């Protein structure tokens, strides 16, 4: 783990009020395991297609999320099922813990006791759940967390890991804001669950790191992310309170564009001009909202970094590679591509034939996206 990633893990853990193990800042190279897994660090060769990773024996995969009550999580589960559909010998079972740490740990322990071959998981609780993941790993279950840093290290506490490249994501957002804000511009960052979420803190850290390198051209209004609960209604209430508290908000940043729709609505309801928004993990409706409001809000520019729901596919391929003792050539860092950039001519679309919650950057087909929300 490099120094920046280590620092993000520490910050995430501080936000969650838990102690980070020393292992989180040790070598990222995978240790050899008794299951013949080759670890999670790409060796530079091309990733193997999913149908070459299936194996020929029945394999049970559990998908466990710490939180599942939004459209992103539903699409992500559908992406995982779609990816593994290439393997007729693989079955998938899904559960989510409703933001309850003990429920999440119980789910990990249960799938371990049931003899599942692999657990692919979004650990919303960071290092607080690391012992459960390590216990599953030590019991012979292949464990692959994705996106949210659980602490620990590959090959010691779990078998593979893939996350967004938070440094690049934060860097892109910071530079985009720097190009359009006056010096000292005030930004409001929203995201994550109350109490802090590892992935949210990681993006915050990446954004602030680049801001520091640029000479701190803008100023955050809060010392940590304002929770959005990854929910548009929650975000709308939180933003309404922020608008009362802060007479000047020059830009918005978030880690979940679907929730940011609530923030935009709060500005509209308050009669305040909508400022620029840099975000990721968006949906169809956010593009529709930009098309609706941008003419009357000329400063309302939109940057989105997307393809977020496809990361679970990488985690699935890592899991199968470990289960079957095959090379894992998948990346540990996934760089999100720019999907919308209204300042530079990449405009959103509004697909009336798809649900408002549909992620247009998803690898699912339009018919598959329709089915997710039926």
N, C-alpha and C positions, 0 to 999 in steps of 0.2 A: 504494500500500500504506500503510495507516495505521500509526501508531507502534507500536500493540500487535502488529499482524501482523508488522511489521518485527522487533520484539524477539523474537517467537517464532521467526522464521526464523533469526536470529542464534543463539539458544539451540539450535535444532535442529542447526545446522551445527557449533557447538561440540561437541555430543554426538557428532557423527560425525567430528570431528577434521579438518574440511576448512575451507578459507577461503571465506567468503561474498563473492560479487561485490557491488560497489557497486550494481549495477543492482537488486538485490533490495529496496532501500529507496528506489527512485525512484518516479516517478509510476505509478499503476496504470492510467491511461487507455491504451487500446491505440493502438499506432502503426499507420499505414496499411501494408498489405502489398501486394506485387505480385500477389497472388492474388485481390484483390478482397474479402478477408475483412473483416468489419466489426468484428472484435474480440470481446472477451468480457464487456465491462461492460454490464449490462442498461440499456436506455434508458427503463425504466419501463413499456413496453408489454407486453401479454400475450405469453407465450411462444407460438411457433408450434407447432402439433401436428406430430408426427413425419412424417406423410404429406405435409406441405407442405414438408418439408426434403429429401426424397429426391433430387430432381433427376431427370433422364431418361437419364443415361449410366451405364455400369458404374462402380461405386466399390468399391475394396478398402480395408477398414479392418482394421488390426492392433490387437489388445488385448494389451498387454505389461505384466506384473506383475513386480516385483522379487522377490516371494515369493508362492507360490500354494498352499502345502500346508496349507490348512485349509478348513473348510466355508464360511466367509464368502467366500473368494475364488471358490469354486465357484459359490455362489449369485450373486455379482456378475457372473461371466461369463455365467450363464444370464439374468440381467436384461438385460445388454447385447444378447445374441442376441435376446431377446424384443422389446426396443425396436426394434431394426433390422429385425425380421421384417416390419415394415410397409412396408419398402422392398425390393421384389423385385430391384432393380438393385444392391443392396448386399450384398457378401460379407464375412464376418468370419473372421479367423484369430487364434488365441490362443496365447500362449506365456508361461511364467513362468521366472524365473531362479534359483530355489532359494536366494535370499539371496546370490547371487554377483554382485558389482558388474560384473566383466568380462563375465560371461555376459549380464547385462542390457544393457550397452553394445553388445555384439555383436549382440543381437537388434534393438536400435534401428537400428544401422547396416545390418543385413541387410534389414530391411523398407524402409529408405530406398533401398538399392541395387536392390531388387526393384520399385521404382516404386509402392509402395502410396500411396494418396491421403491416408490419415490414419492417425495412431497415437494411440490412446487409452491412457493409461498411468497406473499407480500406481507412482510413483518412490519405492521404499523407501530409496533411498540419498541423498536430498536433493541438495544442490548438487554432490556428487561425480559425478553423471551429467548435470549441466546442459549441458556441452559437447556431449554426444551428442544431446540434445534440440534444442539450438540448431542443430547441424549439419543435422539432419533438417529443421528449420523453414527454414533457409537454402537447402536443396536443393529446396524446393517442396512438402514434405510438411506437411500440416496436423497439428499436434501439440497434444493437449489432455491435460495431466496432471489428475488428480483426487485430492483428499483430502490426499495427502502433498505438502508444499511443496517444489518442486525448486529454490527460489531463482529469480533472474531475474525477468523481467516479461513480461506479456502484450503481444503485438505486436512484441516485440524478440527474445525467446528461444523463444516458442511462441505458439500462436494463441488459446488459451483456457485457463481454469483454474476449477475449482470445488472447494470444500472444505467441510467442516463449519464451522459458526460456532463455532469453538473457544472464543471468549470467552463466548458464551452458554451453551455446554455446561458449561464449567468453572464459570461463575457459578451455574448451576442446581444443580450438584453441591455446590458449597461452601455455598450457602445451605441446602440440604437437610440437610447434615451439621451445620451450625451450629445448626439447630433441635433437634437431639437429642443432641449431645455436650456433656459438661461442659467448662468452660474448660480448655484445655491438652490436650484429648483427642488421643491418638496415632493417626495414620492411616498406613496402608501403601498406597502407590500402585504398581500393577503394570501393565506393558504393554510392548509393542514387542520388537524384536530386541536381542540383546546388542550393546552399543556405541551404542545409541540409535536411535530411529526418529523422523523429523520429525513425524508426526501425533501420536505419543505425547507428545513434548516440548511440542507446541503445546497439548495438553489440560492437561498438568502446569502450563504457564505460565498458562493461563486460570484454573485452579483456585487457584493460589497468588496470582494478582493479586486475585481476589475475597477470598481469605482475608486479604490485607493490608488491603484496604478495610474489612473487618469487624473489624479489630484483631487479626488472627492468633488466632482463637479455638481453633484446633487446631494440632497440631504434626506435621509429617511425620517419620517415623522414618528416612528416607533423604534424601540430598541430590539424588537423581535417581530416576526410575522404576526399580523393580526389574523386570528383564526377565522377560517371560512367554513370549517366543517365539511369542506368539499361539497357544499350544497348551496344552490342559488338563493333559496329563501333565507337561510341563515346569513349568507353573505349580504343580502339586501338589508337585513336588520342591522348587521354590524356596520355596514357602510353608512346607513342613515345616522347612526350614532357618531361615526367619524366625521361626517359632514357638519354635524352640530358642533363638534369639538374643534375641528380644524377649518378656519375660514379660507385657507389656501391649500389646495391639493393640485399639484402641477402634472402629476403622472401616476398611473397605477401599474403595479406589477403583481402577477399572481402565478401560482403553479398549477392552476386548474381553470381554464377558460370557461368551462361550463358553469362554475360557481360565479365567475366574474359577470355573468349576465345579470345577477342580482345586484352587483355593484353598479353596473350601468343604469339599471332601473332606478336605483336610489338617487343617482345624479339627475335623471329625468324628472323624478317626482319632486325633487327639491328645487327644480328650476336652475340648477347649476350647470355650466358648460361641461361637457364630457371631455376629460383630458386624454392624452395618449395612453394606450394600454399595451403592455408587453406581457404575454402569457404563453401557456402551453396547454395541450390536451383540450382542444376546443370541440365545438359541435356545430351542426348545421344552423341552429338558431342564432348563435353569436354572429355568424356571417350575415344572416338576415337582419340582425339588429344594426350592424354597421351600415349596411346598405340603406336602412331606414333613417338613421340619425346623422350620418356624416355630413350631409349638406347643411344642416342647421347647426352642426357642431364642427367647424372646420379644423379644430385642433384634435379631434377624435381620430387619431391614427391608430392602426392595429398591427401588432407583430405577433404572430403565433408560430411556435415551434411544435411540430406535431409528429404523428406516427407513433405516439406513446403506447397505444394498446398493442402494438406488434412486438414489444419487448418480451412479453410472456412467451412468444414463439421461440425466441432464443433460449429462454430458460428451459422450455420443454425439450429442446434438442440437447442441451447440456445434460439434462436429467437422463435421457435415453442413452446418450453416449456413456455416462457413468455406469448405468445399470448393466449395459452390454459390454463394457470394457473396450469401447471404441474411442478413437481420437476425438478430442473436443477442440475443434478449430474455431469455435465461436468467440466473439469478442466479450470482454468484461465491461467495456465502455461503449454505449450506443449513442452516437451523435444525432440528435434530433434535427431533421431538416426544417428549413423555413418553409412554412405552408402558406402563410399570408404575410404580406408586408406592404401596407397601403401607401407608404411613403415612396416605395420603389417599384410600384406598378404590379405587385402581386395581389390582386383584389380577391375578396371572398366571393363565393357564390351562395345562392339561396335555393336549395332543392326542395320544392314544394311536394315532390313525389316521395320524399323520405321523411321520417319522423324528425321533429325538432332536435331530439337528443342524439341523432346519428352523427358519428364521428366520420367526417368525409375523408379523413386521412387513413382510416382503417384499411387493413388488407382484406376485409370482408367484402363480398359483393353487395350491391344494393338489395337484392332479395334476402341475403343473410342478415343485413342490418335491419330490414323490415321485421324479420322474424324475431330478433332480439327483443323488440318492444311490443310484440303482440301479447 
